[in-house]
Amino acid sequence: MTGPHRAAVLGSPIAHSLSPVLHRAAYAALGLDDWSYDRFEIDEAALPGFVEGLDSSWAGLSLTMPLKRAIIPLLDEISETASSVEAVNTVVLTEDGRRAGDNTDIPGMIAALRERGVEKAESAAVLGAGATASSALAALAEICTGPVTAYVRSRERGDEMRGWGERLGVDVRVAEWAEAEQALRSPLVIATTPAGATDALTESVPKDPGTLFDVLYEPWPTGLAAAWAAREGAVVGGLDLLVHQAVLQVEQMTGQASCHVGRLRAAGEEALRARQSGA
């Protein structure tokens, strides 16, 4: 493909997305001066029209909520990873006009954990049961050798998590949210809940905690992450996930191995500091 190359993140709401900051930092590091990356407020109803309107200058799309499943019928092919959780966050537009979907959240989670030295876990706990929780289970299928306990607010959510476990080959056990403080004793805890949902657990962090993976990045640190760090437990944050999945997206869209994890993380941290200061 000659000429300018375009990529973007789509979703609704989208104004908060750090993806443009991360991808542009990667392009700068790779010397890709003719590449651009933007964001577009697109909901499920507008998605088909937007995709059909893309021309040959487009190289790829990043998808966030609520589009990760809505995009699937519009694709020509989907990777095994994305199919396993029925969620696509990456679309590569090939030179022959095909649309290939993938999920970089799952390998991004694994890479973020490995960066903190977590290669395997004997057991794990997942707080929450939304779309991110299914990706967490897919990542745990690769690194957890024992059971995974999901702490959920409803029987329906529990059934969904059991179903995902069966599909992904993970031994999922379900517990009520009222018992969530027990999750904190697990060697690996993945919090997939919205902001504020785990604040009540901060007083229950054990004296010698394992690893916490809190998928939020704003506001940061969350109350749970701060309490965890105060107990000298290992903490992996949402920015770590965002950076690692973005690295994989850049590699797929540009065809170049970026591996600029540190540069992307620094760009993301700077952007978050600017938001917090009101700049």
C-alpha positions in Angstrom: 0.0 0.0 0.0 1.4 3.3 -1.0 0.5 6.8 0.1 -0.8 7.7 3.6 -1.8 5.0 6.0 -4.8 5.4 8.3 -5.9 3.7 11.5 -8.3 4.6 14.3 -10.1 3.4 17.4 -13.9 3.2 17.3 -16.3 3.1 20.2 -18.9 4.9 22.3 -17.9 6.7 24.4 -14.5 7.2 22.9 -13.2 10.6 24.1 -11.3 9.0 27.0 -9.4 6.6 24.9 -5.6 6.6 25.2 -5.2 4.5 22.0 -4.3 7.5 19.8 -1.5 8.5 22.2 0.0 5.0 22.3 -0.3 4.3 18.5 1.1 7.7 17.6 4.0 7.1 20.0 4.7 3.8 18.3 4.6 5.4 14.8 7.1 8.0 15.9 9.4 5.4 17.3 9.2 3.4 14.1 9.7 6.5 11.9 6.3 6.0 10.2 5.7 9.6 9.3 3.0 8.9 6.8 0.8 7.0 9.4 -2.1 8.6 11.3 -4.3 7.3 14.1 -7.5 8.9 15.2 -10.6 8.1 17.2 -14.3 8.1 16.1 -17.4 8.1 18.2 -19.2 5.1 16.6 -22.0 3.1 18.1 -23.4 -0.3 16.9 -25.9 1.3 14.5 -23.3 3.4 12.8 -20.6 0.7 12.6 -21.6 -1.0 9.3 -21.8 2.2 7.4 -18.4 3.4 8.7 -16.7 0.1 7.8 -18.2 0.1 4.3 -16.9 3.6 3.8 -13.3 2.8 4.4 -11.0 3.3 1.4 -7.6 1.7 0.5 -5.7 4.2 2.7 -7.0 2.4 5.8 -4.7 -0.2 7.4 -6.6 -1.1 10.6 -9.1 -0.4 13.3 -9.1 -0.8 17.1 -12.5 -1.6 18.6 -13.7 -0.8 22.1 -17.1 -1.2 23.8 -19.7 -1.7 22.5 -18.3 -2.8 19.2 -16.2 -5.9 20.0 -18.9 -8.3 19.1 -20.9 -6.0 16.7 -17.9 -6.0 14.3 -17.8 -9.8 13.8 -20.5 -10.1 11.1 -18.7 -7.4 9.1 -15.4 -9.4 8.9 -14.1 -11.9 6.3 -12.1 -13.9 8.9 -11.5 -14.0 12.6 -8.6 -15.5 14.6 -9.0 -18.5 16.9 -8.1 -16.2 19.8 -10.9 -13.8 19.0 -13.4 -16.6 18.3 -12.7 -18.2 21.7 -14.3 -15.2 23.5 -16.5 -13.9 20.6 -14.8 -10.5 20.9 -12.6 -8.6 18.3 -10.6 -5.6 19.3 -8.4 -5.5 16.3 -9.2 -5.4 12.5 -6.4 -5.5 9.9 -7.4 -4.3 6.5 -5.4 -6.2 3.9 -4.3 -4.9 0.5 -6.7 -7.3 -1.2 -9.6 -5.7 0.7 -10.2 -8.4 3.3 -11.0 -7.6 6.9 -9.3 -9.8 9.4 -10.3 -9.7 13.1 -8.2 -10.6 16.1 -8.2 -10.1 19.9 -5.0 -8.6 21.3 -6.5 -8.1 24.8 -5.8 -11.8 25.7 -2.1 -12.0 24.7 -1.8 -8.4 26.0 -2.9 -9.6 29.5 -0.5 -12.5 29.4 2.4 -10.2 28.3 1.6 -7.7 31.0 1.6 -10.5 33.7 4.8 -11.9 32.4 6.5 -8.5 32.5 5.8 -8.6 36.2 7.3 -12.1 36.5 4.0 -14.0 36.5 4.5 -17.0 34.3 2.2 -19.5 36.0 -0.4 -19.4 38.8 -1.7 -22.4 40.8 -5.1 -20.8 41.2 -6.7 -17.4 40.5 -9.7 -15.2 41.3 -11.6 -13.0 38.9 -13.7 -10.1 40.3 -16.6 -9.4 37.9 -18.2 -11.2 35.0 -18.4 -8.8 32.1 -16.8 -8.9 28.7 -13.3 -8.3 30.1 -13.8 -11.2 32.5 -14.1 -13.6 29.6 -10.8 -12.3 28.2 -9.3 -12.8 31.6 -10.4 -16.4 31.6 -8.9 -16.9 28.2 -5.6 -15.5 29.5 -5.8 -17.7 32.6 -6.3 -20.7 30.4 -2.7 -20.2 29.4 -1.1 -19.5 32.8 -3.3 -20.9 35.5 -2.8 -24.6 36.4 -5.6 -24.8 38.9 -9.2 -23.6 39.6 -10.4 -20.0 38.9 -13.0 -18.6 41.3 -15.3 -15.9 39.8 -16.9 -13.5 42.2 -20.2 -12.3 40.7 -23.4 -10.4 41.6 -26.0 -12.6 40.1 -26.7 -16.3 39.3 -27.0 -15.4 35.6 -23.5 -14.0 35.6 -22.2 -17.0 37.4 -23.7 -19.3 34.7 -22.1 -17.2 32.0 -18.7 -17.5 33.6 -19.1 -21.3 34.0 -20.0 -21.4 30.3 -16.9 -19.5 29.3 -14.8 -21.7 31.5 -16.2 -24.9 29.8 -15.5 -23.3 26.4 -12.0 -22.2 27.3 -11.0 -25.3 29.3 -10.8 -23.5 32.6 -12.0 -24.9 35.9 -14.3 -22.0 36.9 -15.9 -22.0 40.3 -18.5 -19.3 41.2 -18.9 -17.4 44.5 -21.2 -14.6 45.5 -19.9 -11.0 45.4 -20.5 -10.7 49.2 -17.6 -13.1 49.6 -15.2 -11.2 47.4 -12.8 -10.4 50.2 -11.8 -14.1 50.1 -10.6 -13.6 46.5 -7.8 -11.4 47.8 -6.1 -14.5 49.3 -5.5 -16.0 45.8 -2.0 -15.9 44.4 -3.4 -14.0 41.4 -6.4 -11.7 41.4 -7.8 -10.1 38.3 -10.2 -7.2 38.9 -12.4 -6.5 35.9 -15.0 -4.3 37.6 -15.9 -0.7 37.0 -14.4 2.2 39.0 -15.3 2.1 42.6 -16.6 -1.4 42.7 -13.8 -2.8 44.7 -13.2 0.1 47.0 -14.9 -1.7 49.9 -12.3 -4.4 49.7 -9.3 -2.2 50.5 -9.4 -3.1 54.2 -9.3 -6.8 53.4 -6.0 -6.9 51.5 -3.9 -9.6 53.3 -0.5 -8.9 54.9 1.4 -10.8 52.2 -0.6 -10.5 49.0 0.1 -12.1 45.7 -0.4 -10.3 42.4 -3.2 -8.0 41.6 -4.2 -7.2 38.0 -6.6 -4.3 38.0 -7.7 -3.6 34.4 -8.6 0.0 35.1 -6.2 2.8 34.2 -8.2 5.9 35.0 -8.6 6.8 37.8 -5.3 5.3 38.9 -4.4 3.9 41.3 -7.7 2.4 42.3 -8.3 2.1 46.0 -7.6 -1.6 45.8 -4.4 -1.2 43.8 -3.1 1.4 46.3 -3.9 -0.8 49.3 -2.3 -3.7 47.5 0.9 -1.8 46.8 1.0 -0.6 50.4 1.2 -4.2 51.4 4.1 -4.7 49.0 2.1 -6.9 46.7 2.8 -6.9 42.9 0.3 -4.7 40.9 -0.4 -4.8 37.2 -2.6 -2.0 35.9 -4.9 -1.3 33.1 -2.2 0.9 31.4 0.0 -2.2 31.3 -2.7 -4.1 29.5 -3.4 -1.2 27.1 0.2 -0.8 26.2 0.9 -4.5 25.5 -2.3 -4.9 23.4 -1.4 -1.8 21.5 2.1 -3.0 20.7 0.5 -6.1 19.2 -2.0 -4.0 17.2 0.8 -1.8 15.8 2.7 -4.9 14.7 -0.3 -6.4 12.9 -1.4 -3.1 11.3 2.0 -1.9 10.1 3.8 -5.2 9.6 6.7 -4.0 11.7 7.8 -5.4 15.1 7.5 -2.4 17.4 8.5 -3.7 20.9 8.6 -0.1 22.2 6.7 -1.0 25.4 8.6 1.5 27.5 8.0 4.3 25.1 4.3 3.6 24.8 3.9 3.3 28.6 5.7 6.7 29.1 3.4 8.3 26.5 0.4 6.9 28.3 1.6 8.0 31.7 2.3 11.5 30.5 -1.2 11.8 29.0 -2.8 10.6 32.2 -0.8 13.1 34.3 -1.9 15.8 32.0 -5.6 14.8 32.4 -5.2 14.7 36.2 -3.7 18.2 36.3 -6.3 19.5 34.0 -3.8 20.5 31.3 
